[in-house]
Amino acid sequence: MTTFLIISGYTALFLGIIGLMLWLRNRSREDRTPFPENTRLLRGPGESLQRKVRELDEQVTDAILIGLFIPILALGVGLALFLWLKNIWGLIAAGIGFLVLAVLMVQQARRVVSVLDRLRNYRLGLFGERIVAEHLEPLKITGHRVFHDVPAGNPPAGSTTPPFNLDHVVIGPAGVFAIETKTRRKGLARVGFMAHEIIYDGRALAYPQGEDQYGLDQARRQAEWLATYLHQQLGRPIPVRPILVFPGWMIIRKGTGPVTVLNPKELPSALTARVGEATLDATTQDLIARQLEARCRDVEL
């Protein structure tokens, strides 16, 4: 029992010293920050996913630490009671300690696996958004405005609808484009389908494993939200064209619909106005860009 108390006390003291040192270092760093307090940067590609990845990294660490220390504590308490009582009640207490140990180990292991699965998916999505951002980068040379991870959604008070983000928005002479990125894994293909192809007939998406309209509906809704928002801010209608992009996939188009479906490599040509096709003048482009920049400049140190 004494040994257990000594180990517990040492662990608590050691963790307390680490916490105190980190707190003092953070305060010291804040005092030396060279930027004004109101400094904000524009969002980068996948900014929301990067934040989720950081949160999940912390959750993995917490889950592993809890999985290590709480079962040890439960086991230690059970053994301590057994050694102290030295009778049938002590044996029962030790058995309960082992049972709690087993339950907690399984629960924490399942939690760690669940968080790791989510982390894996977020990292895949983040990588896909960065791929799309790289293919959009050359458009800046021609004067296009490109914004990433644009905060969107203004639910009314009391609404349960959560805010969302537009993966990419491009503003240029050809108009305003809301781009949704879907980074899907590849698997076994159905008979008659290629494992690397997505077929779009203007109404639905046919993947090697099945069909759905999820990405199409999402891209359309997000473009409609952006068009409504710009109309409210500028006082005149601004059409927004929805685009759905699949990094790493070949898109077979067999029809046209309200949403344009592309591979990232097709973006520069699809978003560039050809001679005589310009629909937005420079002044309107600048007004739209100011509205989006105000929403996107929120990255703090």
Order of alpha helices (4+ residues) and beta strands (2+ residues): alpha-beta-alpha-alpha-beta-beta-beta-beta-beta-beta-alpha-beta-beta-beta-alpha-alpha-beta
